[in-house]
């Protein structure tokens, strides 16, 4: 195998309402596609992978690293994503770099933030999952689940930037109009975020354990 056919990296995600696959090398994107998908993630991902292989002629043996989200998220959707990659790499050992849903959102930032961030994830219920992230991308403390009430207003009024799809749930509620100036407009997950390397993550050769949701998102 020539050097040109080595050391590719692939990112894949289906943890929320979008399915996406990105093929890249040396932080340069070679193929990238995102499709909105509320249901049937496994079908969308399978078609995306087939399209990627057809157009780029990529093989599992050419790929050095796999980047993927381990949750917490829609369990069936993210499980199907992992299953698809297990099948693709069944005869090839690949390094795996896994991220939580909060770290994944953080990777989508165009540049390092100047202060701490709160990631808001929509739980598809009457609450939001909230995770604090420091300026380097490290998760701080435990995830909290808060109802959309005065306690959430008090928390979001503090000196944080805001990211996550939970912003979309709040932006049309009059009491939360103030978050517009604090939001970094990062409200959906895409696999091309994995190209960004704001902080190092250790590689593994086994698929990570999927993190169950704190509530069904």
Secondary structure, 3 states (H helix, E strand, C coil): CCHHHCCEEEEEECCCCEEEEEEEECCEEEEEEEEECCCCHHHHHHHHHHHHHHHHCCCHHHEEEEEEECECCCHHHHHHHHHHHHHHCCCCCCEEEEECHHHHHHHCCCCCCCCCEEEEEECCCCEEEEEEECCCCCEEEEEEEEECCHHHHHHHCCCCEEECCHHHHHCCCHHHHHHHHCECCCCCCCHHHHHCCCCCCCCECCCCCCECCCCCC
